[in-house]
Amino acid sequence: MTEEFKQTEETMESMADFEQELNASFRKISEGDLVTGTVIGVKESEVIVDFKYYTAGIIPTTELSNDPDFSINSIQEGDAITATVIRLDDGEGNLLLSLKEATNVLAWKKLENYLEEKTILSVKISDAVNAGVIAYVEGVRGFIPASQLTTSYVEHLEDWIGKTIDVQVITIEQEGNRLVLSGKEVAKAKEEEELQHKISHIVPGTVVEGTVETLMPYGAFVSLGNGLSGLVHISQICQKRIKKPSEVLKEGQTVKVKILNTDNGKISLSMKALEDEMIETEVEEVFDLPESEATTTSLGDLLKGLKL
């Protein structure tokens, strides 16, 4: 390739690029349009955007975000940015743009996806209001009812301000600008995961000590500590037949139990199994005779020593 041909080719490419930019600069833009460009300047009061138009776009700080925690320092030169045209002339020949309006339009689409996919989001609580708290997602103000903050009762909402929690979107009403979030279901799922992890380390057959925490018609729930509890079914409380657990147990009582199994993520316990083992041990002790004596002792003598 000759140097002259190379220069000609570069000139043609430059002209093509210039023509493309020229056509882009004269494209029709209307108020309400979404435009995407590159940040070429960040000032204390505004952000300047170049989107290959004949004039630059200006985003005042008041049009950057609705999020009170938003900082203009998060925007850097070279960043790609999408904004809404709110005025074709800001008084100085520039397009007046709004990042928060564009963010709002795009945000609701993202929020709909978060709702459908049950996406877990990390949000920072910014304020406490009547019956709940406020957190922002994609720049949209979201409400978390007090009953949806966590799995336990929340007494002082102010204590949650500044905390970061995981939530899911549970309600969206774009027309009413209503976004409702919930941390309860996320917290519940996390607690269940941690519980199952603890249960997976339990060895059936182990004898442990616990405290009777609740009596039910069908059995007794025993607290084993470390957030674990298991059920002693009424048939596993004692050897004799009883009509209700309260006949032999009371809440707060300390008991020894044997872990039967952890099927389906639930801990099954037995007190009766320990009684059975004690009886078997006693019987073995009664029949544990020296060989010489065992061969000369009558059946009647053996039965005399059996503890019933």
ABEGO torsion letter per residue (X at the ends): XBAAAAAAAAAAAAAAAAAAAAAAAABBBBBGBBBBBBBABBBAABBBBBAGBABBBBBBAAAABABAABBAAABBBGBBBBBBBABABAGAGBBBBBAAAAAAAAAAAAAAAAAAAGBBBBBBBABBBBGEBBBBBGGBBBBBBAAAABABBBABAAAABGBBBBBBBABBBAAAGBBBBBAAAAAAAAAAAAAAAAAAABBBGBBBBBBBABBBAAEBBBBAEGGBBBBBBAAAABABBBABAAAABBBGBBBBBBBABABGGBBBBBAAAAAAAAAAAAAAAAABBBAAAAAABBAAAAAAABBX
